[in-house]
């Protein structure tokens, strides 16, 4: 079996490639076809655990939409930015230190054979492979070292859709300019243009689509209206400002949006809970404007010490400590847990520029040591019956999630001798709580994706079940079926 390949390219980052790829995965799966997603290289600090390691969250959700088992071959190369000029390289699910130290352009020759093999295997095992590009295929400064856009398209002989964000303006120029910069063999693979995030009367677009087709020979096959609440977790940036769910606000949750925030997609369910206001915070003034704030969440981070330094530079360390000192609820997840502790120790230089020791916020008497080996695994565990304070509702609740971290955390020995002890509230040191109970640190990602945890924390506020991913995926497929020109989706795999 050799799969038909459909590829989603974008004129820019944020044009809508990831969600459209997800929608196509579910659409073709609903036709009774065996479908797999693929993205050769993803740059994101949002990752999910699969059997063989970790892949980008977008490909994880795309595989679920395709009704497939998530597999490292679906995202063979994952770049996790640690600084503006450095990323940790994850190849076929595992950290590769040699590639992490290699120059950007020099990496391509080493990884392309692995990428091509992964794609070939997926093509041999499926009816359809839906491929996502990255950024723009017309980055002509990178074309010689391309391993994620048109090199992949040519290798797979994919039928390509080029999507643009019309809400930004200049959409037709973006589409024409992208097409014009591609060599003729690559242009030939572009089968349709998609206008995404359109507001207003679509009839006002005429005669531009026809003019563009006259210039390029490529038709506009869909105009997709702006859709804020599709329910799919965001891949890269923080969520849009429309972060207040239905109903009167009864709980305000501030999530600290530091520069290397990771796994932010796990907070998507909070947007669907009536009465919850979810706000991304980058400064003390933004936090003050939310008053009263019920919870402050320190999310995961790809660079704990770097983001801790950023917190202090902004003055957010004092604001968080003040909130906790007044009995306010604070939750630290993974890197956020590490930041809440007393000290960070990095004997192996895992976080590079911050080699050595660094004091934490001191809200939990814990020490984190960064180990060379990385913990990447699915985990299921229960909160202790002794859970207290604002997190008492989690007492005895069993939750399922995942771990991705270099740090290993334990009690601060000297502080423990003096009676300052954090209570272990989940087996294996997965969760810790301070004596007052208002500060909780948790290594497990996915708390707000667990139905039992949501019911415990928000039960009285839940008007009904939070929409499942299956409902979201089917909604995406219905959406593109409604707005694509008739016959186009079938023709792409003919």
N, C-alpha and C positions, 0 to 999 in steps of 0.2 A: 504494500500500500504506500502510495506517495501522496501526501496531503496537498490539498489546495491551500495556498497561503494568501491571506489578506493582511495588509500592513497599514497601520494608521500613523501617518506622518503629521507634523505640525509646522506651521510657519514660525512659531515661537514656543518657548516653554510656557506652560499654562494655557495653551490653546484648547485643551480638552482631550488630549490623546488617551490618557489613562482611563477616564470614565467611558469614552467611546469604545475603546478596546474591550473593556469589561462588558459593555452592552452587547457588542458583537459576539463575545464568547457565549453569553446566555442565549442570544438569538439563534445562533447556529446549533447550540446544544439542544434547543427546543425543537429543531427540525429532525431530531433523531440521529445527529451526526456525532462522531467522537471528536472532541475539540480540545486543544491545548493552547494556552497563551505562551508568548515568548517575548522577552526583551533582552537583547544581547548584553547591554550594559546599563545599569541603573545607578544614578547617583542620588542617594537618599539615606537619611538616618532613621527612616522608618523601615524596620525589618521584622520578619516573622520567622518562627522556627519551623523547619520541616525535618523529615526523617534524616536527611543527609547533612543538615547544617542550617543555614539561614539564607533567605532570599528577600528581595524588596517586598514591602507590604502590598504594593499595587499588583504584582504578579501573584502573590498569595490569594488576594481577593479575586483576581481574574481566573485563577484555576478553580476556585469554588464556583464562580459563575459558570464556568465551562463544565461543571460537574466532574472535574478531574481531581486526582490526588496531587496536592502541591509537591513540586519536584525541583531540585536545584537546577536541572537543565532548563527550566523555564526562565531563569535569570542567572546565567552562568557567571556573570561578572557584576559584583555589587561594590560600589565605591561609597564609603561612609566618611563624609568630611569631618575632619578633626580640627583643621584650621583652614584659613582661606587658601593656603598653598599646599595642603597635605591631606590625603585621605587614606584611611585603612582600606586595603584591597581584599575583598572576599571572592575567591575563585572557587566555583563549584561548591559553595556553601561553607568553605573554610578560609580562615585568615591566611594570607600569603605574605609573609614579611619581606621576601625578596622583591615581589612586585610592588609592595607598598613603598619601597625605597627607590624604585625605578622611575626614571623620567617619564612624563605623560606619553610623549610620542614614541618612546622606545618600548613601551608596554605592548603596543598593538601587535607586533610580530609574534610576541610570545603567547598572547591570549587568543588570537584569531583561530588557530587550529582547534582549540578547546570549544570556542563558541560555535564554529561551523559543525563540529561533531555533535554537539548538543542539539543544534537545530536539525541536523540530518536525522538524528534518532527520533526526535519528536515528529518529524515529517513521515518517517517510516511507520510510526505507531498510531497515527491519527488520520481522520478524514480532512480536518481543517486545522490549520495553525493560524491563530490571530496574533500578529506581531505588532509590537509598539515600538516606534522610534523614540529618539531622545532629542530635545531641543528642536533644532531646525536641520533639515537635510542639506541646506544651502550654506552651511558654515564653511566657506571655501578655504579658510585658513587651516581647517582640520581635515579636508577631504582626503589627503594622502594617507592619513592615519585612521580613517573612519572604520569603525567596527560595529556600529550600532544603527546606522541609517541606510544609505543606498548600497553599501557593500552587502549588507544583509538582504536587502530587497532584490538585488541582482542574483545573489546566491540562491534565494528561494524562488526567484521569478514570481514575486508577489504582486498581486493586484493592489495598488496603493491608493488610499484616500488621503487627501491633503486637507487638514482641518485648520481653521483660523478663528481667532476670537474677534468677532465683528464689533463687540462692545468697546474694544480699545480704539476703534477707528483705523482707517487705512487698510481694511481687510482685502480689498481687491488688489491694491498695490502689493501687499504681502504675498498674496497668492501668485500674482504674475511675476513678481521679482524672484520668488522661490523657484518657480517653474523655469524662468529664463536662465538662472544660474546653473541649472543642472545640465550635464551633457545629454546628448540626444538619446543614447540607450537608456538613461535613467528617466528622462521625460516620458518615454514610451510606457513606463510602468504606472504613471499617474492616470488613474481611471475616473477620478471624480473629486470635486471640491466640496467641502462641507463648511458652511457658515454656522458657527456656534455662538451661543449667548446673544441671540438677536432679540431686540425689544422693538415692538411697534408693528406696523402694517407691512407684511412681507411684499405686498404688491409694489411698494415704493422702491424696491431694489431694482426693478427694471429701468433701463435696459442693460444694467451692468453685467448680470450673469451671461447674457447672450454675447455681449461685447468681449467678455473674457474668453468665452468659448471660441469666438471668431479668431482671437489672437493666439490661442493655445491649442485648440482642438479638444479641450477637456471640458465636460459639462459640470455645472453645479448640481449635485445630486441630492442635497439636503440643506434646508435652512432650519436650524434647531433653535426654538425659542429659549430665552433665559430661564433656567430652572435652578432655583436656589436650594430647594429641599429634596434633592434626589435621594439623600440618605447614605450615599457611598462615602466612606472616610476620605478625607483629603490626603494626597500623597506627600506633598512637599511642604508648602507654606502653611502657616496657621490658618484657621478657619476664617471665613468672612465675618463681617461685623454683625451679621444677623444671627446672633448666638443666644437669643432669648426664646425659649420654647413657649407654647401656648399657655394662656392663663395669666393670672396675677402672679408677680414674682414673689415667691416665698423663700427662696434660697439663692444666695449669690456665691458663686464659686469662681475664685481667681486662680488661673493657671499661669505660673511664671514662664514667660516665653524667652528663655535665654537663647543665645545665638546658635548653640549646637543642640537644640532640643531634639529629642528622638522619640519615636513611637507615639507621636501625638495623635495618631489615628484612633488610639484606644479611648479617647474622650468623646468620640462621635456620638455614642448613645446618650450622653448628657444633654445633647441638643434637642432630644426628642421627649424629654421628661417635662410634663406640665409644671409651670411655676419655677423652673430653674433658669437662672441667668448665668451663662458661662462667658467669662471675660479673660482675654489674654493680656497679661500685664508685663510691662517692661520698665516701669519706673515707680518710685514711691508715690508720686502724684496721681498716677493712674490707679494705684491701689487705694489711695485716700478717697478718690472720687467715687469708689464703689461702696463706701461705708454706709451701712454696716456690711462687712464681708463675713460670710458664714464659714467657708473653708478657704484655705490657701493650699494649693497643690504645687509641689515641686516635681515636675515630670522627669522622665528619663533624659539623659544627655549623653552624647558621644564623647564629650570631653569634660569630665566632672570638674577637674581642677581649673580648667579654663573658664567654664561657666560659673564656678564659684568666685573666681577673681572678678568676673563681669558683674555678678551680684553685688559684690562689695563696692565696685566702682560706681554702680548706680545708686548705692545707698539702700538697696532692697534688703540687705542682710539685717539692718537695724529694724526695718519695717516688719519683716517676718518675725524677728525675735520679739518685737513689741506685741504683735498679734498673739503669739504663743504665750507670752508672759501674762497677758490679760485673759488667758483661758481659751483663746480662739483655736479652732480645729486646724491642724496642719497635717498634711499627708505628703510624704516623700516616696516616690516610686523609683526603684533601681538607683540611678545616679542621684535622684532627689533624696533617697534614703542616705546615701553616702555623704551628701552635702550637709544633712542634718546632724551628722556625727561630730565627734570631737576632733578627729584628725584623719588626714589622708596620707598614706605612705606609698611611695612609688619606687621600689628598689630596682625595678627592671627598666625604668624609663618608658613604660607603656604610654604615658601621656606626654612624652618627649620634652617639650619646653618647660614643663613644670616638674622635672625630675627632683625627687626628694620629698620632704614632708611639707604638709600644708594644713593649717588649722581649719576645721569645719565651723559650722554655725554654733555647735555646742548645745543643740537642743535635745540630743540624745547622747548618752555617755558611751559612744561606740568608736571603734577604730577600723578603718578600711585599708587593707593592703591590696595593691593591684598586682595580681599574679600574671605570669606569662601565658598560662593556659586560660582560655576563654570558656565560660559556662554558657552553653547553648542547648536548651532542652525545654520540652513541655513538662509542666508540673501541675499536680493536683494536690491540694492540701486544705486543711481546715483551720480557721481561727480558734484560738483558745477560748474556753468558756469564761475566762477572767477578763475578757475585753471590757474596758471601762470608758467613761467619758463620752464624748460625742460619737465615738466609734463602737459603743457598746452593742449597737444593733447587729454587728457582725459576729458576735459571740456564737461559737459553734457552727458557723456557716462554712460549708465546703465550697471551695472555688477552684476553677481550672484556669490556667494561664500559661505563660511561658517566661523563661529567663534568658537574658542575653547580657552578660557582664563579665569583666575581668576582675573586678573588686571582690574581695572576700571580707566579710564584716564580723566583728566580734566585740565583746565587752571591753571597755578600756580598763585594763587590770588595776592601775593605780586608783582610779576613781571608784571602782568596785570595792576596793579595800576600805575606802572611806564611806561606804554605804550608798554611793551614787550608782544605782544599777538600773539598766533598762530591762524591762520584762520581755522575754521571748514569748510572742503570742502566736507563732506558727512554727511547726517543727523545722529543725535544721537551720534556725536563724533566718528564716525567710521573712519574718516580720517582727518588729520590735515596737514597744510602746513605753512612753515615759510614765513616771509614777502617777501624775495627775490624769493621764489617759488622753489628753488632748492632742498629743503629738504621736503620729503613727508612721513608721517607716516600713516599706514593703518592697521586697525584691521582685515580686511576681507582677508581671505586666498582665493586663486584661481584666482587672477587677470590675470595671464598668461595662465590660462585655459579657459578664457572667450574670445570668438571669437571677440566680439565688442572691447574689450580692446586691443587685439592683432592687430586688423585692425587699431585702432587709433594710436598705438605706432609704428607699423612696416609696415603699409599699403604699402608704396612704395617698401619695401623689399620683400614682400610676393609674390613669383612667382606663387602661387596658394594657395588653402586652406591648412592649416596645417592638417596633417593626423588626422582623428577623431579616437576616441577609438575603434569604430566599425571596422574601417579598420585595426587597430593594432590587435584586437582580432581575426579577421578572418585570418590575416597573421600568427599569432601564431598557429592557428588550422591547416592551410595549411602546416605549417612547420613540425609539428609532424606527420601529415598524410603522408608526404613525406618520413620521415626518420625512423619511427617505422616499424618493421617487419610486413608484411601483416597479418592481422587478430588478432594482439595482442590487440589492443584497444577494439575491440569487445569482445574478449575472457575475458577481465578483468571484464566485467559486465554480462557475460553469466550465 
